[in-house]
Amino acid sequence: MTKPNKNLSEWIDIMQESDLVSMSLGELIDSTAQKHPNVEALVYSNQPDINDIRWTYKQLSQMSTDLAKGFLDSGFNAGDTVGVWGPNHPEWILVEYALAKAGMKMVTLNPLYKEQELIFALNTVNATGLIHADEIAGCRASEMIGRAHPEIASLKFLHSFDTGLKKLIQNGRKSSVQLPTVNPKDVFMIQYTSGTTGTPKAAQMTHEALITASKNSHVRWEITAGQKVCHGFPLFHIGGSACMTLGAASMGAVSLPLYIFKPSVTLDIIEHEKCSMFIGAPVLLTAMLEDPNFKNRDLSSLKCIIVGGSNPPVELLKKFSREFDADVINGYGMTETCGLSSSALPSDSPELKAMAGLPLPGVSMRVVDKDYKIVNSNETGELLYKGPGLMIGYANLLDGSSGINDDGWFATGDLATMNDDGYINIVGRSKEMIIRGGENLYPIEIENYLLEHPGIFEVAVFGLPDPKYEEECCAVVRVDSTQLDNPEQLREWCKDRISRWKIPKYIFFTDSFPITPSGKIQKYKLQEQYIEQLALKSN
């Protein structure tokens, strides 16, 4: 029974049998194929640098079975962990279902990873295989993989999205191998999320958790079979590989992922395919509004827009709703909760739609103070989560820490309020995380990369407000002037070592830092200083 506490910031939802989807990803795609065999499952249309495809659920189900058999026939074993690396290819989704049917685990890899990041990600989970695009971030993937491969002891199998998968599918069609029985409670997906220690954490999610969270989000948004949904999140992101893809499959909806986001191309897809829904970060909507031909578009099919990945102001969402002539609903979630954990209702007011909304079915939330006591209604505290989408923990932390207490509550690190009706509003972050255009940047991780430069003595990384991306990354460094002359020199050094989106937009040299009596850098003072110096408007 759903129960908002009228006096305290707590929402308790007792799990109902209907809230939990107890099946594997392989069973999900096969079940939908039986119900909606001729409905298009996946559409790539008129996108540069990639062939058009229109796969029905029946086709996707059969191809994923063939590929799963091909995997097992080629030497993979149930339980193996396989990395998937590349942009939003249709093959990525095919591989996802095939790995699930083969009883293997999938680790999603950011296509912007550099060599050392790739090595770390695969070594951490003892990956035995890597399925990859031929081109990644404009480079031949095989070249980087060739350099990285000797440093990944467990890696035995390499297959490309193009020729590699075609051969495996052909072999799978002829194979007599039997697919294993997969327990829905088994871990399937592993995604990296950086923590405050600076070490990326490998969150482990089960089949059951992924499907339940994804389906319940699409039920909340009233998505139906055959409805066309254009997706703007990358597939290595929980919003892409889980919330969007699996949610659509659970309802028999049509997924139209963006291969690479380009405003004009995205508008083309929405207009020509008659999409009724778009899901993505607010920065994508802003870019589409800035397209010179936006006003000439026929977007009358678009009825609803779901935004996530950041906490946009209500006035911005009202602007989106007015310009696109569609309902705009904010959603809240994170990797550790298998994507969406709360959202407003389609029937809510614009003000409520801008909030994090109500918890999904089966999800309980509470707002607590520093002593983990539940605060009063409308008071600020840290948001805790408990529900069917919760990860089982991190794969790579030796101390076993996960942010999950003995009662099953997960500490999100986000500051929030909850009103008398149970609506949640995110007001800040207790951690130092920077959200740039829907992507999470973690200061300590970036600081550790920068400190690898021999000319840097100290560094402080934090976020600065930005009108387009909401936040931009800023690094203040104390340097050896004989090795570093200017910030551009450091920025160039970063390009070959860390992902582009992690490179700070602002880099400033300093002779000293403001510090606490215990010797810690006072980042809030630096933030105030550079907001004033750059004449930025504080969020």
Secondary structure, 3 states (H helix, E strand, C coil): CEEECCCECEEEECCCHHHCCCCCHHHHHHHHHHHCCCCEEEEECCCCCCCCEEEEHHHHHHHHHHHHHHHHHCCCCCCCEEEEECCCCHHHHHHHHHHHHCCCEEEEECCCCCHHHHHHHHHHCCCCEEEECCEECCEEHHHHHHHHHHHCCCCCEEEECCHHHHHHHHHHHHCCCCCCCCCCCCEEEEEEEECCCCCEEEEEEEHHHHHHHHHHHHHHCCCCCCCEEEECCCCCCHHHHHHHHHHHHHHCCEEEECCCCCHHHHHHHHHHHCCCEEEECHHHHHHHHCCCCHHHCCCCCCCEEEECCCCCCHHHHHHHHHHHCCEEEEEEEEHHHCEEEEECCCCCCHHHHCCCEEECCCCEEEEECCCCCECECCCCEEEEEECCCCCCEECCCCCCCCCECCCCCEEEEEEEEECCCCCEEEEEECCCCEEECCEEECHHHHHHHHCCCCCEEEEEEEEEEECCCEEEEEEEEEECCCCCCCHHHHHHHHHCCCCHHHCCCEEEECCCCCECCCCCECHHHHHHHHHHHCCCCCC
